[in-house]
Amino acid sequence: MFADLSRKLLENPIQFAGWVIVVGLLLQVALMLVGSARRAHFEKRRAWLERERLALEIRAARKRIQTVEQAKAAWNGIRKFKVARKVPECADTFSFYLRPHDGKALPPFKPGQYLTFQLNLPGRTKPVVRCYSLSDCARADYYRVTIKRCPPPADTEHPAGVGSSFFCDAVKEGDILDVKAPNGHFYLDLEKERPAVLIAGGVGITPMVAMANALFDAKSSREVWFFFGARNRGEHMLKQEIDELAAKFKNLRLHVCYSRPGPDDLKDRDFHHEGRVTVDLMKRLLPSNNYEYFLCGPGAFMESITDDLRAWGVPDAWVHFEAFGPASVKRAASPAVKASLTQAPFIGMEVTFAKSGKKVWWDQAFSSLLELAESKGVKIDAGCRAGNCGSCLVAVKSGTVEYLGGHGADAETGSCLTCICKPKGNLVIDA
Ligand SMILES: Cc1cc2nc3c(=O)[nH]c(=O)nc-3n(C[C@H](O)[C@H](O)[C@H](O)COP(=O)(O)OP(=O)(O)OC[C@H]3O[C@@H](n4cnc5c(N)ncnc54)[C@H](O)[C@@H]3O)c2cc1C
C-alpha cells in the first residue's frame, strides 16, 4: 500500500508537495488548539486560585473587622440591658430578648457563648450571679437567652432554683438587668470545615440553636446533624424555630427524640425517635464518626454520650461540651480525671483558708474546694458553680490544685476556680 502511494506521489510531485503543506498546516492547527486548550486550563486554574486567595483575604479581613468591632463594642463589668420581650417557650421556660439600655452597638459573639447576669433579688444583700447561654446567633440589636426554671431535686422539699425562678416569675418586659459581656470557650468556629454534630438534652439546647442559626446565617456548606432529646412536646422548647430552620437549611438533619411521648405527641410531626439520644442512634444515622461534636445537657446525658463517643473512637479533641452545673462537669470529665476523683487513696491534705484563719483536712466526700469552704463557713462568691463565670476565683498562696474538667473562665496563674477544683496536696488559698 505504501509502495503504491509513493509511486503515485512520485508520478505527481506537485500533488505530493500540496499534501505535505496540508498535513503540516493541519499539524500546526492541532498544536495551536492543544496549546490554547492548555493555556485556557492554566488560565482557569490561575483564576480559581486567585478567587480562593481573594476569598481567604476577604475572610481574614472580615475576621479582623469583627474583632475590632467586638473590641469596640465589648464592655467591661456590668452593662444595663432592657428586657424588650419575654416569650413563653414551653412549660416553665421563657425566652428573654435583651436590648442594650444605652442604645449603643452590641458586640458580636461566638455561637455557644453565654451571658453572665448579676441579679439583685429582693431580700438579698449581694447579687446572685448566674450564666445563661445565648440562644440565638449574633443579631444586630438584641441578645436572647432562654431560661428554664430549675426544679428542686426529686423527693426533696427544697425550693426551686432562685435565679431561674426569678427570671420565670418576676422579670418582666421593660425591666433592666445587669449583664456581663458574652464569654465562654464552648463555641462553634464558623471558619472550620469539619461537619458538626450538635447534641442537646433539655435546656442544653440553647447554645445549639445559636450554633445552628449561625451556620445558616453564614450560608455554611458544612453538614450539620442536630440531635435533641426531651421528655415530650411539653418540654420541647424553641420547637417552631428549629422546625422552620430545618425546613430552610438544607445541610441540617434534625433528629428529635422523646423519651416519654404524650398521648397527643405525633411521630414525624413532633419527634422522630421514641427513646433517648444515644451514640447508638448516631452510629445508625451518621455515615462515619468523622465529625466535630458539641454537646450540652444534664449530667447523666453528658456522661453517657462522652463515654460512648470515646468508645466509638472519637478523639476527645473533637468533642466539646458545656456544663450547666458542676454535676455535668464531673460526669463529662475524662476517664483519668474521673478515676482520680473516685479511686485516689485518701492521703492527708491540709487546706488553709488564709483570710479566715481556718485550717481543715481535705475530705473526698466534697466535690470541690468551694464545697469544702462552704461546709466550714468560709465565704467564697459563687455564680455558675461550673467553672464558667469566674466568681469563685481565689488566689493560691501555696500548693497546687487539680481541675475536674474543661472550664470556661480563665483561671489566672496563681489562682484557682474553687467550684471545680480540688487540692493536689497541702494548699493555702486566699479566702
Ligand atoms: C455556661 C452556662 C450556661 C447556662 N445556660 C443556661 C441556659 O441557657 N438556660 C438555662 O435555663 N440554664 C442555663 N444554665 C444554668 C443556670 O446558670 C443556672 O445554673 C440554673 O438556672 C440554676 O440556677 P438557679 O439559681 O435557678 O438555681 P439554684 O438556686 O442555684 O439551685 C440549684 C438547685 O439546687 C436546689 N436547691 C435549692 N436549695 C437547696 C438546698 N438547700 N439544698 C439542696 N438543693 C437545693 C434547687 O431546687 C435547684 O435544683 C447555664 C449554666 C452555665 C454554667
The ligand as a Tripos MOL2 file, in Angstrom:
@<TRIPOS>MOLECULE
LIG
   53    58     1     0     0
SMALL
NO_CHARGES

@<TRIPOS>ATOM
      1 C1        -22.3080   28.3860   80.9230 C.3       1 LIG1
      2 C2        -23.7000   28.1340   81.4240 C.ar      1 LIG1
      3 C3        -24.7660   28.3310   80.5740 C.ar      1 LIG1
      4 C4        -26.0600   28.0930   81.0190 C.ar      1 LIG1
      5 N1        -27.1130   28.2810   80.1620 N.ar      1 LIG1
      6 C5        -28.3630   28.0740   80.5890 C.ar      1 LIG1
      7 C6        -29.4680   28.2720   79.6970 C.ar      1 LIG1
      8 O1        -29.3010   28.6300   78.5460 O.2       1 LIG1
      9 N2        -30.7100   28.1020   80.1890 N.ar      1 LIG1
     10 C7        -30.9330   27.6950   81.4790 C.ar      1 LIG1
     11 O2        -32.1030   27.5600   81.8750 O.2       1 LIG1
     12 N3        -29.8950   27.4710   82.3300 N.ar      1 LIG1
     13 C8        -28.6380   27.6560   81.9230 C.ar      1 LIG1
     14 N4        -27.5890   27.4680   82.7830 N.ar      1 LIG1
     15 C9        -27.8530   27.0940   84.1910 C.3       1 LIG1
     16 C10       -28.0170   28.3650   85.0330 C.3       1 LIG1
     17 O3        -26.8490   29.1110   85.0710 O.3       1 LIG1
     18 C11       -28.3570   28.0540   86.4900 C.3       1 LIG1
     19 O4        -27.3840   27.1710   86.9890 O.3       1 LIG1
     20 C12       -29.7240   27.4470   86.6410 C.3       1 LIG1
     21 O5        -30.7080   28.3480   86.1590 O.3       1 LIG1
     22 C13       -29.9930   27.1420   88.1310 C.3       1 LIG1
     23 O6        -29.8010   28.3020   88.8630 O.3       1 LIG1
     24 P1        -30.8500   28.7380   89.9630 P.3       1 LIG1
     25 O7        -30.3770   29.9710   90.6290 O.co2     1 LIG1
     26 O8        -32.2250   28.7350   89.3910 O.co2     1 LIG1
     27 O9        -30.7720   27.5120   90.9540 O.3       1 LIG1
     28 P2        -30.0400   27.4360   92.4210 P.3       1 LIG1
     29 O10       -30.7540   28.3650   93.3320 O.co2     1 LIG1
     30 O11       -28.6030   27.6010   92.2210 O.co2     1 LIG1
     31 O12       -30.4370   25.9660   92.8010 O.3       1 LIG1
     32 C14       -29.9100   24.8790   92.1200 C.3       1 LIG1
     33 C15       -30.6280   23.6090   92.5780 C.3       1 LIG1
     34 O13       -30.4590   23.4560   93.9830 O.3       1 LIG1
     35 C16       -31.7290   23.1770   94.5720 C.3       1 LIG1
     36 N5        -31.7210   23.6550   95.9700 N.ar      1 LIG1
     37 C17       -32.2180   24.8070   96.4790 C.ar      1 LIG1
     38 N6        -31.9930   24.8650   97.8070 N.ar      1 LIG1
     39 C18       -31.3300   23.7420   98.1380 C.ar      1 LIG1
     40 C19       -30.8140   23.2060   99.3410 C.ar      1 LIG1
     41 N7        -30.9330   23.8570  100.4940 N.pl3     1 LIG1
     42 N8        -30.1920   22.0120   99.2990 N.ar      1 LIG1
     43 C20       -30.0640   21.3190   98.1490 C.ar      1 LIG1
     44 N9        -30.5430   21.7630   96.9700 N.ar      1 LIG1
     45 C21       -31.1490   22.9570   96.9700 C.ar      1 LIG1
     46 C22       -32.7100   23.9030   93.7160 C.3       1 LIG1
     47 O14       -34.0060   23.3520   93.8360 O.3       1 LIG1
     48 C23       -32.1320   23.6300   92.3510 C.3       1 LIG1
     49 O15       -32.4930   22.3520   91.9160 O.3       1 LIG1
     50 C24       -26.2870   27.6690   82.3530 C.ar      1 LIG1
     51 C25       -25.1930   27.4720   83.2000 C.ar      1 LIG1
     52 C26       -23.9150   27.7030   82.7490 C.ar      1 LIG1
     53 C27       -22.7740   27.4890   83.6740 C.3       1 LIG1
@<TRIPOS>BOND
     1     1     2 1
     2     2     3 ar
     3     2    52 ar
     4     3     4 ar
     5     4     5 ar
     6     4    50 ar
     7     5     6 ar
     8     6     7 ar
     9     6    13 1
    10     7     8 2
    11     7     9 ar
    12     9    10 ar
    13    10    11 2
    14    10    12 ar
    15    12    13 ar
    16    13    14 ar
    17    14    15 1
    18    14    50 ar
    19    15    16 1
    20    16    17 1
    21    16    18 1
    22    18    19 1
    23    18    20 1
    24    20    21 1
    25    20    22 1
    26    22    23 1
    27    23    24 1
    28    24    25 2
    29    24    26 1
    30    24    27 1
    31    27    28 1
    32    28    29 2
    33    28    30 1
    34    28    31 1
    35    31    32 1
    36    32    33 1
    37    33    34 1
    38    33    48 1
    39    34    35 1
    40    35    36 1
    41    35    46 1
    42    36    37 ar
    43    36    45 ar
    44    37    38 ar
    45    38    39 ar
    46    39    40 ar
    47    39    45 ar
    48    40    41 1
    49    40    42 ar
    50    42    43 ar
    51    43    44 ar
    52    44    45 ar
    53    46    47 1
    54    46    48 1
    55    48    49 1
    56    50    51 ar
    57    51    52 ar
    58    52    53 1
@<TRIPOS>SUBSTRUCTURE
     1 LIG1         1 GROUP 0 **** ****
